[in-house]
Amino acid sequence: MRYPDWLKKNIPKAASNLRIRKYLDSTLHTVCESALCPNRGECFARKTVTFLILGGACTRRCRFCAVVQAPPEPVDAAEPEKVALAAQKLGLQHIVVTSVTRDDLPDGGAGHFAGTIARIRNSSPQSTIEVLTPDFQGRFSALAAVLAARPDIFNHNIETVPRLYAGIRPQADYARSLKILAQAAKSVLTKSGLMLGLGEKAEEIHAVMQDLKASGVSIVTLGQYIAPSKAHYPVREFIPPDKFAEYKEYGEKELGFKAVFAGPFVRSSYRAGEVLAQIRPGQAC
Ligand code: SF4
């Protein structure tokens, strides 16, 4: 499929990657690079990154994702400190940390998330922290370990509509993800996101947004899915900007979300600090 005009964006040059890399320990991963995010040029120019912890290889086989699917790497015990140091050097006011899915670890990596939050709090006490976690296979004990470290935002992406789960994220479970979100929302500002253009219908997106609202989610992100390669799940549709605007209006005006951030280039971590500032004035931007 040819990209429509609204989806044409300059691919970042290698130099922009190098500019950000000088702040990062060479062993650190960013989802910006691993997921080939189209916003890298813009985010790196603003010295913004999203850290990808627990290695660069994922134990699941989601068909939309560019992150390497391979046997997991040993957990780097020094990684929380390295993330904290990089965030401090970059001067980040809002720090987003995500991970590959580590179904091989007894706690799914929850303790490592908690340790990373604690280290960041130590070195950047004025910054806000957002975590974007896997589903921990539905284990509330793992979720509780992350929440005990008190992130400012807990994010878990629902990714797509339930009808498409089997073909796109076969090891995930829509109801299980909703349960994780509902449990988190009892104690922290909670966020979730979807990729559009995978073949879902508008009424299915509305239904997912209703489910997220009923689960206590406050912030929703909606962005256009872009296939990382021909081997990945194909794009079925390019959603025009005015359709994203309609979903935003539906979510904010009809369902009452605190914020729906929607647009072709929106990703769950895109301008995340600004989204937080929008709903909590005076916080990170
Ligand atoms: S939108 Fe998020 S993942 Fe993409 S480059 Fe920006 S910070 Fe990185």
py3Dmol code that shows the C-alpha trace and the ligand (Angstrom):
import py3Dmol

protein = """\
ATOM      1  CA  MET A   1       0.000   0.000   0.000  1.00  0.00           C
ATOM      2  CA  ARG A   2       1.252   3.475  -0.820  1.00  0.00           C
ATOM      3  CA  TYR A   3       1.388   5.875   2.068  1.00  0.00           C
ATOM      4  CA  PRO A   4      -1.131   8.718   1.937  1.00  0.00           C
ATOM      5  CA  ASP A   5       0.244  12.259   2.116  1.00  0.00           C
ATOM      6  CA  TRP A   6      -0.608  12.656   5.795  1.00  0.00           C
ATOM      7  CA  LEU A   7       1.673   9.720   6.664  1.00  0.00           C
ATOM      8  CA  LYS A   8       4.789  10.959   4.922  1.00  0.00           C
ATOM      9  CA  LYS A   9       7.479  11.859   7.375  1.00  0.00           C
ATOM     10  CA  ASN A  10      11.235  12.176   7.012  1.00  0.00           C
ATOM     11  CA  ILE A  11      12.969   9.007   8.157  1.00  0.00           C
ATOM     12  CA  PRO A  12      15.551  10.013  10.754  1.00  0.00           C
ATOM     13  CA  LYS A  13      19.140   9.935   9.641  1.00  0.00           C
ATOM     14  CA  ALA A  14      21.684   7.761  11.440  1.00  0.00           C
ATOM     15  CA  ALA A  15      23.213  10.981  12.806  1.00  0.00           C
ATOM     16  CA  SER A  16      20.120  11.681  14.889  1.00  0.00           C
ATOM     17  CA  ASN A  17      20.425   8.218  16.474  1.00  0.00           C
ATOM     18  CA  LEU A  18      24.053   8.923  17.267  1.00  0.00           C
ATOM     19  CA  ARG A  19      23.133  12.265  18.846  1.00  0.00           C
ATOM     20  CA  ILE A  20      20.952  10.506  21.418  1.00  0.00           C
ATOM     21  CA  ARG A  21      23.253   7.502  21.811  1.00  0.00           C
ATOM     22  CA  LYS A  22      25.988   9.614  23.414  1.00  0.00           C
ATOM     23  CA  TYR A  23      23.744   9.962  26.490  1.00  0.00           C
ATOM     24  CA  LEU A  24      23.071   6.224  26.770  1.00  0.00           C
ATOM     25  CA  ASP A  25      25.182   3.353  27.999  1.00  0.00           C
ATOM     26  CA  SER A  26      25.897   1.154  24.970  1.00  0.00           C
ATOM     27  CA  THR A  27      24.007  -1.773  26.544  1.00  0.00           C
ATOM     28  CA  LEU A  28      20.776   0.218  26.978  1.00  0.00           C
ATOM     29  CA  HIS A  29      17.890  -0.274  24.561  1.00  0.00           C
ATOM     30  CA  THR A  30      15.253   2.233  23.539  1.00  0.00           C
ATOM     31  CA  VAL A  31      11.912   1.251  22.071  1.00  0.00           C
ATOM     32  CA  CYS A  32      12.342   4.216  19.744  1.00  0.00           C
ATOM     33  CA  GLU A  33      15.125   2.334  17.950  1.00  0.00           C
ATOM     34  CA  SER A  34      13.987  -1.258  18.536  1.00  0.00           C
ATOM     35  CA  ALA A  35      10.446  -0.613  17.282  1.00  0.00           C
ATOM     36  CA  LEU A  36      11.647   1.646  14.420  1.00  0.00           C
ATOM     37  CA  CYS A  37       9.374   4.419  15.658  1.00  0.00           C
ATOM     38  CA  PRO A  38       8.633   6.997  12.944  1.00  0.00           C
ATOM     39  CA  ASN A  39       8.887   9.809  15.520  1.00  0.00           C
ATOM     40  CA  ARG A  40      12.562   9.258  16.293  1.00  0.00           C
ATOM     41  CA  GLY A  41      13.756  12.347  14.428  1.00  0.00           C
ATOM     42  CA  GLU A  42      11.379  14.600  16.331  1.00  0.00           C
ATOM     43  CA  CYS A  43      11.777  12.942  19.744  1.00  0.00           C
ATOM     44  CA  PHE A  44      15.557  12.660  19.569  1.00  0.00           C
ATOM     45  CA  ALA A  45      15.826  16.300  18.520  1.00  0.00           C
ATOM     46  CA  ARG A  46      13.921  17.113  21.731  1.00  0.00           C
ATOM     47  CA  LYS A  47      16.209  14.740  23.671  1.00  0.00           C
ATOM     48  CA  THR A  48      13.290  12.431  24.473  1.00  0.00           C
ATOM     49  CA  VAL A  49      13.539   8.637  24.520  1.00  0.00           C
ATOM     50  CA  THR A  50      11.578   5.708  25.854  1.00  0.00           C
ATOM     51  CA  PHE A  51      13.761   3.184  27.631  1.00  0.00           C
ATOM     52  CA  LEU A  52      13.309  -0.497  26.821  1.00  0.00           C
ATOM     53  CA  ILE A  53      14.432  -2.595  29.777  1.00  0.00           C
ATOM     54  CA  LEU A  54      14.926  -6.333  30.358  1.00  0.00           C
ATOM     55  CA  GLY A  55      16.896  -6.845  27.157  1.00  0.00           C
ATOM     56  CA  GLY A  56      16.305  -6.372  23.483  1.00  0.00           C
ATOM     57  CA  ALA A  57      14.633  -9.732  22.759  1.00  0.00           C
ATOM     58  CA  CYS A  58      10.981 -10.550  23.377  1.00  0.00           C
ATOM     59  CA  THR A  59       9.500 -13.908  24.410  1.00  0.00           C
ATOM     60  CA  ARG A  60       6.245 -13.318  22.500  1.00  0.00           C
ATOM     61  CA  ARG A  61       5.493 -13.327  18.800  1.00  0.00           C
ATOM     62  CA  CYS A  62       3.169 -10.396  18.170  1.00  0.00           C
ATOM     63  CA  ARG A  63       2.877  -9.927  14.425  1.00  0.00           C
ATOM     64  CA  PHE A  64       2.901  -6.128  14.502  1.00  0.00           C
ATOM     65  CA  CYS A  65       6.075  -5.611  16.481  1.00  0.00           C
ATOM     66  CA  ALA A  66       9.582  -4.857  15.204  1.00  0.00           C
ATOM     67  CA  VAL A  67      11.304  -5.832  18.461  1.00  0.00           C
ATOM     68  CA  VAL A  68      13.527  -8.894  18.004  1.00  0.00           C
ATOM     69  CA  GLN A  69      11.864 -12.203  18.881  1.00  0.00           C
ATOM     70  CA  ALA A  70      14.594 -14.444  20.265  1.00  0.00           C
ATOM     71  CA  PRO A  71      15.565 -16.408  23.363  1.00  0.00           C
ATOM     72  CA  PRO A  72      15.686 -13.979  26.295  1.00  0.00           C
ATOM     73  CA  GLU A  73      18.899 -12.469  27.546  1.00  0.00           C
ATOM     74  CA  PRO A  74      20.090 -12.573  31.165  1.00  0.00           C
ATOM     75  CA  VAL A  75      18.712  -9.629  33.150  1.00  0.00           C
ATOM     76  CA  ASP A  76      21.303  -6.877  33.643  1.00  0.00           C
ATOM     77  CA  ALA A  77      21.204  -6.027  37.349  1.00  0.00           C
ATOM     78  CA  ALA A  78      22.913  -2.708  36.614  1.00  0.00           C
ATOM     79  CA  GLU A  79      20.293  -1.653  34.083  1.00  0.00           C
ATOM     80  CA  PRO A  80      18.097   0.368  36.512  1.00  0.00           C
ATOM     81  CA  GLU A  81      21.121   2.473  37.443  1.00  0.00           C
ATOM     82  CA  LYS A  82      22.070   2.939  33.779  1.00  0.00           C
ATOM     83  CA  VAL A  83      18.540   4.078  32.915  1.00  0.00           C
ATOM     84  CA  ALA A  84      18.496   6.504  35.834  1.00  0.00           C
ATOM     85  CA  LEU A  85      21.849   7.957  34.820  1.00  0.00           C
ATOM     86  CA  ALA A  86      20.799   8.371  31.175  1.00  0.00           C
ATOM     87  CA  ALA A  87      17.528  10.057  32.182  1.00  0.00           C
ATOM     88  CA  GLN A  88      19.486  12.446  34.396  1.00  0.00           C
ATOM     89  CA  LYS A  89      22.013  13.246  31.657  1.00  0.00           C
ATOM     90  CA  LEU A  90      19.216  13.883  29.164  1.00  0.00           C
ATOM     91  CA  GLY A  91      17.455  16.105  31.697  1.00  0.00           C
ATOM     92  CA  LEU A  92      14.146  14.311  31.136  1.00  0.00           C
ATOM     93  CA  GLN A  93      11.210  15.772  33.041  1.00  0.00           C
ATOM     94  CA  HIS A  94       8.947  12.872  32.147  1.00  0.00           C
ATOM     95  CA  ILE A  95      10.603   9.472  31.930  1.00  0.00           C
ATOM     96  CA  VAL A  96       8.926   6.583  30.112  1.00  0.00           C
ATOM     97  CA  VAL A  97      10.121   3.039  30.729  1.00  0.00           C
ATOM     98  CA  THR A  98       8.830  -0.009  28.900  1.00  0.00           C
ATOM     99  CA  SER A  99      10.099  -3.556  28.460  1.00  0.00           C
ATOM    100  CA  VAL A 100      10.047  -6.558  26.237  1.00  0.00           C
ATOM    101  CA  THR A 101       7.695  -9.264  27.502  1.00  0.00           C
ATOM    102  CA  ARG A 102       9.594 -11.663  29.765  1.00  0.00           C
ATOM    103  CA  ASP A 103       7.295 -14.636  30.263  1.00  0.00           C
ATOM    104  CA  ASP A 104      10.398 -16.640  31.214  1.00  0.00           C
ATOM    105  CA  LEU A 105      10.925 -14.690  34.466  1.00  0.00           C
ATOM    106  CA  PRO A 106       8.963 -15.744  37.571  1.00  0.00           C
ATOM    107  CA  ASP A 107       7.728 -12.185  38.162  1.00  0.00           C
ATOM    108  CA  GLY A 108       7.644 -11.212  34.472  1.00  0.00           C
ATOM    109  CA  GLY A 109      10.275  -8.557  35.215  1.00  0.00           C
ATOM    110  CA  ALA A 110       8.100  -6.638  37.698  1.00  0.00           C
ATOM    111  CA  GLY A 111      10.891  -6.375  40.269  1.00  0.00           C
ATOM    112  CA  HIS A 112      13.205  -4.927  37.640  1.00  0.00           C
ATOM    113  CA  PHE A 113      10.572  -2.307  36.769  1.00  0.00           C
ATOM    114  CA  ALA A 114      10.234  -1.436  40.453  1.00  0.00           C
ATOM    115  CA  GLY A 115      14.014  -1.163  40.855  1.00  0.00           C
ATOM    116  CA  THR A 116      14.223   1.098  37.808  1.00  0.00           C
ATOM    117  CA  ILE A 117      11.516   3.409  39.153  1.00  0.00           C
ATOM    118  CA  ALA A 118      13.321   3.586  42.515  1.00  0.00           C
ATOM    119  CA  ARG A 119      16.663   4.459  40.902  1.00  0.00           C
ATOM    120  CA  ILE A 120      15.092   7.154  38.747  1.00  0.00           C
ATOM    121  CA  ARG A 121      13.351   8.666  41.783  1.00  0.00           C
ATOM    122  CA  ASN A 122      16.709   8.861  43.535  1.00  0.00           C
ATOM    123  CA  SER A 123      18.519  10.643  40.755  1.00  0.00           C
ATOM    124  CA  SER A 124      15.681  12.686  39.203  1.00  0.00           C
ATOM    125  CA  PRO A 125      13.316  13.400  42.111  1.00  0.00           C
ATOM    126  CA  GLN A 126      11.468  16.178  40.268  1.00  0.00           C
ATOM    127  CA  SER A 127      10.703  14.066  37.208  1.00  0.00           C
ATOM    128  CA  THR A 128       7.513  12.133  36.608  1.00  0.00           C
ATOM    129  CA  ILE A 129       7.698   8.460  35.670  1.00  0.00           C
ATOM    130  CA  GLU A 130       5.485   6.476  33.322  1.00  0.00           C
ATOM    131  CA  VAL A 131       5.753   2.705  32.953  1.00  0.00           C
ATOM    132  CA  LEU A 132       4.384   0.798  29.986  1.00  0.00           C
ATOM    133  CA  THR A 133       4.340  -2.836  31.027  1.00  0.00           C
ATOM    134  CA  PRO A 134       3.401  -6.218  29.577  1.00  0.00           C
ATOM    135  CA  ASP A 135       0.427  -8.077  31.057  1.00  0.00           C
ATOM    136  CA  PHE A 136       2.554 -10.139  33.502  1.00  0.00           C
ATOM    137  CA  GLN A 137       0.345 -13.053  32.372  1.00  0.00           C
ATOM    138  CA  GLY A 138      -2.375 -11.532  34.521  1.00  0.00           C
ATOM    139  CA  ARG A 139      -0.455 -11.886  37.812  1.00  0.00           C
ATOM    140  CA  PHE A 140      -1.686  -9.225  40.224  1.00  0.00           C
ATOM    141  CA  SER A 141       1.312  -9.896  42.505  1.00  0.00           C
ATOM    142  CA  ALA A 142       3.662  -8.734  39.744  1.00  0.00           C
ATOM    143  CA  LEU A 143       1.512  -5.700  39.054  1.00  0.00           C
ATOM    144  CA  ALA A 144       1.477  -4.872  42.777  1.00  0.00           C
ATOM    145  CA  ALA A 145       5.285  -4.927  42.864  1.00  0.00           C
ATOM    146  CA  VAL A 146       5.405  -2.318  40.078  1.00  0.00           C
ATOM    147  CA  LEU A 147       2.702  -0.142  41.630  1.00  0.00           C
ATOM    148  CA  ALA A 148       4.393  -0.266  45.044  1.00  0.00           C
ATOM    149  CA  ALA A 149       7.245   1.705  43.469  1.00  0.00           C
ATOM    150  CA  ARG A 150       4.693   4.452  42.765  1.00  0.00           C
ATOM    151  CA  PRO A 151       4.969   5.364  39.077  1.00  0.00           C
ATOM    152  CA  ASP A 152       3.019   8.509  38.136  1.00  0.00           C
ATOM    153  CA  ILE A 153       1.333   6.721  35.227  1.00  0.00           C
ATOM    154  CA  PHE A 154       0.754   3.032  34.662  1.00  0.00           C
ATOM    155  CA  ASN A 155       0.320   2.161  30.982  1.00  0.00           C
ATOM    156  CA  HIS A 156      -0.556  -1.164  29.419  1.00  0.00           C
ATOM    157  CA  ASN A 157      -1.523  -1.209  25.770  1.00  0.00           C
ATOM    158  CA  ILE A 158      -4.625  -3.091  24.712  1.00  0.00           C
ATOM    159  CA  GLU A 159      -3.185  -2.745  21.159  1.00  0.00           C
ATOM    160  CA  THR A 160      -6.177  -3.850  19.055  1.00  0.00           C
ATOM    161  CA  VAL A 161      -9.764  -5.053  19.134  1.00  0.00           C
ATOM    162  CA  PRO A 162     -10.472  -8.497  20.640  1.00  0.00           C
ATOM    163  CA  ARG A 163     -11.529 -10.056  17.304  1.00  0.00           C
ATOM    164  CA  LEU A 164      -7.981  -9.567  15.966  1.00  0.00           C
ATOM    165  CA  TYR A 165      -6.039 -10.865  18.973  1.00  0.00           C
ATOM    166  CA  ALA A 166      -5.638 -14.447  17.723  1.00  0.00           C
ATOM    167  CA  GLY A 167      -4.028 -13.353  14.457  1.00  0.00           C
ATOM    168  CA  ILE A 168      -1.992 -10.436  15.743  1.00  0.00           C
ATOM    169  CA  ARG A 169      -1.006 -11.098  19.360  1.00  0.00           C
ATOM    170  CA  PRO A 170      -1.715 -14.796  19.897  1.00  0.00           C
ATOM    171  CA  GLN A 171      -0.139 -15.044  23.353  1.00  0.00           C
ATOM    172  CA  ALA A 172      -2.112 -12.120  24.747  1.00  0.00           C
ATOM    173  CA  ASP A 173      -5.641 -12.111  26.109  1.00  0.00           C
ATOM    174  CA  TYR A 174      -7.982  -9.132  25.821  1.00  0.00           C
ATOM    175  CA  ALA A 175      -9.926  -9.840  29.031  1.00  0.00           C
ATOM    176  CA  ARG A 176      -6.706 -10.440  30.968  1.00  0.00           C
ATOM    177  CA  SER A 177      -5.298  -7.093  29.843  1.00  0.00           C
ATOM    178  CA  LEU A 178      -8.499  -5.330  30.904  1.00  0.00           C
ATOM    179  CA  LYS A 179      -8.226  -6.948  34.337  1.00  0.00           C
ATOM    180  CA  ILE A 180      -4.650  -5.700  34.736  1.00  0.00           C
ATOM    181  CA  LEU A 181      -5.746  -2.187  33.748  1.00  0.00           C
ATOM    182  CA  ALA A 182      -8.747  -2.253  36.103  1.00  0.00           C
ATOM    183  CA  GLN A 183      -6.586  -3.402  39.010  1.00  0.00           C
ATOM    184  CA  ALA A 184      -3.963  -0.706  38.309  1.00  0.00           C
ATOM    185  CA  ALA A 185      -6.609   2.001  37.951  1.00  0.00           C
ATOM    186  CA  LYS A 186      -7.636   1.491  41.584  1.00  0.00           C
ATOM    187  CA  SER A 187      -4.414   3.150  42.711  1.00  0.00           C
ATOM    188  CA  VAL A 188      -2.719   5.056  39.872  1.00  0.00           C
ATOM    189  CA  LEU A 189      -3.439   7.174  36.796  1.00  0.00           C
ATOM    190  CA  THR A 190      -3.851   4.566  34.079  1.00  0.00           C
ATOM    191  CA  LYS A 191      -3.331   4.735  30.341  1.00  0.00           C
ATOM    192  CA  SER A 192      -3.784   2.402  27.381  1.00  0.00           C
ATOM    193  CA  GLY A 193      -3.446   2.547  23.626  1.00  0.00           C
ATOM    194  CA  LEU A 194      -4.494   1.029  20.342  1.00  0.00           C
ATOM    195  CA  MET A 195      -3.017   0.844  16.871  1.00  0.00           C
ATOM    196  CA  LEU A 196      -5.539   1.470  14.119  1.00  0.00           C
ATOM    197  CA  GLY A 197      -5.489   0.231  10.538  1.00  0.00           C
ATOM    198  CA  LEU A 198      -5.261  -3.491  11.304  1.00  0.00           C
ATOM    199  CA  GLY A 199      -8.694  -4.248   9.892  1.00  0.00           C
ATOM    200  CA  GLU A 200     -10.851  -3.216  12.847  1.00  0.00           C
ATOM    201  CA  LYS A 201     -14.202  -1.489  12.429  1.00  0.00           C
ATOM    202  CA  ALA A 202     -15.183   1.840  13.978  1.00  0.00           C
ATOM    203  CA  GLU A 203     -17.808   0.218  16.202  1.00  0.00           C
ATOM    204  CA  GLU A 204     -15.170  -2.209  17.500  1.00  0.00           C
ATOM    205  CA  ILE A 205     -12.899   0.707  18.438  1.00  0.00           C
ATOM    206  CA  HIS A 206     -15.815   2.355  20.220  1.00  0.00           C
ATOM    207  CA  ALA A 207     -16.464  -0.890  22.098  1.00  0.00           C
ATOM    208  CA  VAL A 208     -12.811  -1.160  23.194  1.00  0.00           C
ATOM    209  CA  MET A 209     -12.858   2.466  24.350  1.00  0.00           C
ATOM    210  CA  GLN A 210     -16.002   1.707  26.356  1.00  0.00           C
ATOM    211  CA  ASP A 211     -14.266  -1.317  27.933  1.00  0.00           C
ATOM    212  CA  LEU A 212     -11.229   0.804  28.809  1.00  0.00           C
ATOM    213  CA  LYS A 213     -13.428   3.448  30.383  1.00  0.00           C
ATOM    214  CA  ALA A 214     -15.312   0.812  32.382  1.00  0.00           C
ATOM    215  CA  SER A 215     -11.929  -0.502  33.583  1.00  0.00           C
ATOM    216  CA  GLY A 216     -10.984   2.896  35.010  1.00  0.00           C
ATOM    217  CA  VAL A 217      -8.489   3.952  32.345  1.00  0.00           C
ATOM    218  CA  SER A 218      -8.014   7.745  32.202  1.00  0.00           C
ATOM    219  CA  ILE A 219      -5.835   8.312  29.124  1.00  0.00           C
ATOM    220  CA  VAL A 220      -6.087   6.650  25.713  1.00  0.00           C
ATOM    221  CA  THR A 221      -3.702   6.874  22.765  1.00  0.00           C
ATOM    222  CA  LEU A 222      -4.703   5.992  19.201  1.00  0.00           C
ATOM    223  CA  GLY A 223      -2.200   5.864  16.334  1.00  0.00           C
ATOM    224  CA  GLN A 224      -1.832   4.466  12.839  1.00  0.00           C
ATOM    225  CA  TYR A 225      -0.252   0.997  12.595  1.00  0.00           C
ATOM    226  CA  ILE A 226       2.723   0.901  10.231  1.00  0.00           C
ATOM    227  CA  ALA A 227       4.079  -2.538   9.320  1.00  0.00           C
ATOM    228  CA  PRO A 228       7.783  -2.747  10.211  1.00  0.00           C
ATOM    229  CA  SER A 229       8.462  -5.058   7.243  1.00  0.00           C
ATOM    230  CA  LYS A 230       6.715  -7.187   4.612  1.00  0.00           C
ATOM    231  CA  ALA A 231       6.979 -10.161   6.968  1.00  0.00           C
ATOM    232  CA  HIS A 232       4.839  -8.393   9.596  1.00  0.00           C
ATOM    233  CA  TYR A 233       1.064  -8.141   9.739  1.00  0.00           C
ATOM    234  CA  PRO A 234       0.008  -5.973   6.804  1.00  0.00           C
ATOM    235  CA  VAL A 235      -1.638  -2.578   7.109  1.00  0.00           C
ATOM    236  CA  ARG A 236      -5.289  -2.975   6.118  1.00  0.00           C
ATOM    237  CA  GLU A 237      -6.247   0.680   6.121  1.00  0.00           C
ATOM    238  CA  PHE A 238      -4.820   4.154   6.531  1.00  0.00           C
ATOM    239  CA  ILE A 239      -7.014   6.105   8.912  1.00  0.00           C
ATOM    240  CA  PRO A 240      -7.333   9.783   7.930  1.00  0.00           C
ATOM    241  CA  PRO A 241      -6.623  12.509  10.512  1.00  0.00           C
ATOM    242  CA  ASP A 242     -10.258  13.620  10.708  1.00  0.00           C
ATOM    243  CA  LYS A 243     -11.287  10.080  11.735  1.00  0.00           C
ATOM    244  CA  PHE A 244      -8.743  10.208  14.564  1.00  0.00           C
ATOM    245  CA  ALA A 245     -10.302  13.546  15.585  1.00  0.00           C
ATOM    246  CA  GLU A 246     -13.720  11.859  15.708  1.00  0.00           C
ATOM    247  CA  TYR A 247     -12.398   9.121  18.021  1.00  0.00           C
ATOM    248  CA  LYS A 248     -10.845  11.768  20.270  1.00  0.00           C
ATOM    249  CA  GLU A 249     -14.136  13.616  20.470  1.00  0.00           C
ATOM    250  CA  TYR A 250     -16.036  10.400  21.142  1.00  0.00           C
ATOM    251  CA  GLY A 251     -13.615   9.399  23.920  1.00  0.00           C
ATOM    252  CA  GLU A 252     -13.416  12.763  25.640  1.00  0.00           C
ATOM    253  CA  LYS A 253     -16.925  14.155  25.140  1.00  0.00           C
ATOM    254  CA  GLU A 254     -19.080  11.031  25.133  1.00  0.00           C
ATOM    255  CA  LEU A 255     -17.121   8.637  27.346  1.00  0.00           C
ATOM    256  CA  GLY A 256     -15.386  11.160  29.606  1.00  0.00           C
ATOM    257  CA  PHE A 257     -11.728  10.114  29.362  1.00  0.00           C
ATOM    258  CA  LYS A 258      -9.362  12.698  30.846  1.00  0.00           C
ATOM    259  CA  ALA A 259      -7.427  12.696  27.556  1.00  0.00           C
ATOM    260  CA  VAL A 260      -7.553  10.891  24.230  1.00  0.00           C
ATOM    261  CA  PHE A 261      -4.407  11.556  22.234  1.00  0.00           C
ATOM    262  CA  ALA A 262      -5.173  10.479  18.672  1.00  0.00           C
ATOM    263  CA  GLY A 263      -3.469  10.946  15.309  1.00  0.00           C
ATOM    264  CA  PRO A 264      -1.576   9.064  12.630  1.00  0.00           C
ATOM    265  CA  PHE A 265       1.805   9.407  14.372  1.00  0.00           C
ATOM    266  CA  VAL A 266       0.642   9.020  17.954  1.00  0.00           C
ATOM    267  CA  ARG A 267       2.404   6.256  19.880  1.00  0.00           C
ATOM    268  CA  SER A 268       1.830   5.452  23.538  1.00  0.00           C
ATOM    269  CA  SER A 269       4.926   7.370  24.588  1.00  0.00           C
ATOM    270  CA  TYR A 270       4.657  10.180  22.042  1.00  0.00           C
ATOM    271  CA  ARG A 271       4.670  13.525  23.864  1.00  0.00           C
ATOM    272  CA  ALA A 272       3.699  11.595  26.982  1.00  0.00           C
ATOM    273  CA  GLY A 273       4.831  14.398  29.286  1.00  0.00           C
ATOM    274  CA  GLU A 274       2.598  16.892  27.475  1.00  0.00           C
ATOM    275  CA  VAL A 275      -0.381  14.578  27.830  1.00  0.00           C
ATOM    276  CA  LEU A 276       0.249  14.359  31.564  1.00  0.00           C
ATOM    277  CA  ALA A 277       0.620  18.152  31.779  1.00  0.00           C
ATOM    278  CA  GLN A 278      -2.699  18.541  29.991  1.00  0.00           C
ATOM    279  CA  ILE A 279      -4.544  16.668  32.709  1.00  0.00           C
ATOM    280  CA  ARG A 280      -2.356  17.601  35.657  1.00  0.00           C
ATOM    281  CA  PRO A 281      -1.318  21.218  34.984  1.00  0.00           C
ATOM    282  CA  GLY A 282       2.111  22.049  36.322  1.00  0.00           C
ATOM    283  CA  GLN A 283       3.409  18.485  35.938  1.00  0.00           C
ATOM    284  CA  ALA A 284       5.927  17.328  33.346  1.00  0.00           C
ATOM    285  CA  CYS A 285       5.897  18.662  29.829  1.00  0.00           C
TER     286      CYS A 285
END
"""
ligand_1 = """\
8
SF4
S 7.145 8.383 20.159
Fe 7.971 7.249 21.909
S 8.955 5.438 21.001
Fe 8.641 6.923 19.336
S 10.582 8.060 19.233
Fe 9.184 9.215 20.570
S 9.693 8.516 22.634
Fe 10.532 7.021 21.214
"""
view = py3Dmol.view(width=600, height=400)
view.addModel(protein, "pdb")
view.setStyle({"model": 0}, {"cartoon": {"style": "trace"}})
view.addModel(ligand_1, "xyz")
view.setStyle({"model": 1}, {"stick": {}})
view.zoomTo()
view.show()
